[in-house]
Amino acid sequence: MSKRVLSGIQPTSDSFHLGNYLGAVKQWVALQADHDAFYCIVDLHALTVETDPKLMRQRTLASAAQLLALGLTPDKCTLFVQSQVPQHNQLGWIMECLAGFGEASRMTQFKDKSQKSGADRTVVGLFTYPMLQAADILLYQAHYVPVGEDQRQHIELTRDLAGRFNNRYGQTFQVPDAYIMKEGAKIQDLQEPSAKMSKSSGSGAGVIELMDAPEINIKKIKSAVTDTGREVKFDEKEKAGISNLLTIHSQLSGTLISDLEQRFEGKGYGDFKGEVAEVVVDYFAPIRKRALELLEDESALLKLLAEGAEKARAVASETISQTYKNLGLVQ
Ligand code: AQP
């Protein structure tokens, strides 16, 4: 029996960014080949920021179209929308009752995001989101969770909660492992190379959106912040911007970073940035085209997601029954 994989992505933007792809979705595509893979568009998590219902629907469908265009195939994986599987909320509550207030308060994503928007604009759901995420994973008895480095702490929490439940109430959940690549797991903002590339980052000038027109992304890459030197060399401390661009080039072109360093020796940053822009644009042009085509047939997308949700509910309802039984809830 092949090992099970589960991961999710939020429909919080019209387009995924390069960090989402290199940190997570690229691995999703690779893992579906020889794993029992479940991938979900986590729309309930997206409610932790204020949402416009029209946009929510549009972005959920756009997320599905992008995931398919990036290489997920329904005959190899189960692709579904989280809110179509109510067991996520059911197990989410149980995880909230298992997690300590102190341990939840230590989640750095919550601390960062709530600090940015202030207590009055931070919703309780943002605080409890890691417990719902734990439920997302444990419902499917996943062995691996392919995510970017920024999610490591949440997967640790999930492991702790699974272990705690199993100890108290009997073996119920598979304790999952984070599946984080060494390279590409942390793509930085092009304008602020000390911060991760993120949908919620300031101006967006440092974020490469996969669905943006090529001219926009070429401009963003050519204006990426670098250092005052001239040497194209991987050095995350002294040359964070150049190192980030080297990672991006290498991950998309399949060229070793050391080969790129050699090839650009004595050439300066202009030439290098030009080539990175070319690599990015060439890589994503057919994907963008395919995603736009898929979006034209909304009913086909909805059908595919409904089929995915049905398969997901079959697994999730088994886990919920077992969990309720072990908790002594009368069924
Ligand atoms: N910069 C990144 N580098 C590598 N991986 C990343 N991921 C996100 N940013 C980077 C990974 O993408 C997957 C989907 O995560 P998500 O839907 O939760 O997206 P996110 O983390 O909300 O993305 P953002 O852009 O960072 O959004 P905000 O600004 O709202 O926090 C995850 O596996 C994540 O690790």
Residues whose N, C-alpha, C, O or C-beta is under 5 A from the ligand:
A	BS01	AQP	G8 I9 Q10 G19 N20 G23 A24 P146 V147 G148 E149 D150 Q151 G184 A185 K186 I187 Q188 K196 M197 S198 K199 S200 S201
